[in-house]
C-alpha cells in the first residue's frame, strides 16, 4: 500500500492522521499502522478495552504523559469508570513497589516461584472446598 493509501485509511479510521504517524518514514508507516489498527483498536485474545487498561497502567508506571492520556481517553470511550482506572493504576503502582522491594531484598527467584506455586495450589484447594 502506498503512503497516500495508508494515510487515507488512517484518516477514515481516526478522522485524521495523527502527527506521530505523519512523522513516520514511508518504509515503516504501513506496517506500524497495520499493527496499531489490528492490535490496539481491535479485540484479539484481550478486548481493546482490556489492552488499553493495561496500556494505561504501564504508561502510569513509566511516567509517560502521552501514553497515559491516550490510553485513559481510549478506555473512557469504551466505558471505563474512574474507579476502574484508579484500580488499574493501583495495580501498576503495587507491581512497581513490590518489584523494587523484592529486588532490593535480593529474594531468591527460585524460592519465590516455589512459594508462589504453593500459594496457588492452596488457594485452588480452598476454592474447591468452598464450591463443594
N, C-alpha and C positions, 0 to 999 in steps of 0.2 A: 504494500500500500504506500502511496506517495505521502509526503509530508502534508500536502494540502488535503488529501483524503482523510488522513489521520486527524488533522485539526478539525475538519468538518464533522467527523464522528464525535470528537470530544465536545465540540460546540453543541451538537444535537443532544448529547447525553447530559452535559452540565450547564448548558446555556451560555457558555463562554469557554475560552481556552485560558486556564489559569497561567499566571506568569511562570510558575515552576515548570510547566510543560512547554510553554513558549520558549524558554531558555535552553531546552534540551537540544543537543545536536541531532541532525537528521538521522544519524546512524543508530541512535538509541530511542528516539521518540516512539516509534511504532511498538516496539517490544515493551517499553515502560508503560505505555497507555494500555496495551492489551492486558498486561499483568495487573495493573491498577484496577481496570474495569472488571475483570473476572474475579480477582481476589478481594478487593476492598469494597466493591459496590454490589456484590452478589453473594447469595447464600452458597456455601460449599458444605463441608462437614460441619462447620460452625455457621450460624446465621451471621449476616452482615452486622447486626446489632451486637452480637457477642464479640465479634472481631473488633468492632470499634470500642467496646468497653475495655477490652484488653489493650488496644492501642492507646486509649486514654490513660489507663493505669501506668503503662510503660512510659508514656510521654511525661506524666507527672513525676515518675521516678527519675527520669533522666533530665528533668527540668527543661523540656523543650516547649516553649510557648506556642510555636507553630502547630506542632502535632497535638498538643493539649487542646488548643482551640478547635482544630479540625475535627478531632475525634469526639470532643464534647458536643460540638454542633451536630455531627452526624448522628450520634446517639439520641440527641434531643429530637431530631427529625423522625426518629424511629420509636419515640415514646418513652425513652428512658427518663426516670424521675431523678430529682435532685438527690433523694436518698440512695438510689442505686449508684449514681455517680460517686457519692461520698463513700459508699461501701467499696466500690472498685478502687478508689483512691486509697482507702484504708488498707485494703489487701496489698496494694503495691508498697505502701509505707511499712506494713508489718514484714513483708518479704525482705525489703531492703534492710530493715532493722535487724531481723534475725540472721540474715546473711552476714552482716557486719559483726554481729555478736559471735556467731559460730566460727567465723574466720579468725576473729581476734583471740578466741579461746583455743584455736587450733584443734578443734574437736576432730577426732579420727573419723574419716568418712566411712570406713567400713563399719565401725561401731554404730555410727549414726544410721546407716542404712539398715543394719540389723535391728536396732531399736524401733525404727520406723516400721519395718515389716512386722515386727512383733505387735506393735500397737494396732496396725491394720488388721492383723489376724484376730486380736482380742475384740476390736470394735465390730468386726464381721460376725464373730461368735455371739456377741451381745445382741446385735441386731436380729440374728436368727432366733435367739431366745425370746426376744420381745415379740417377734412376729408369730411365734408358736402359741 
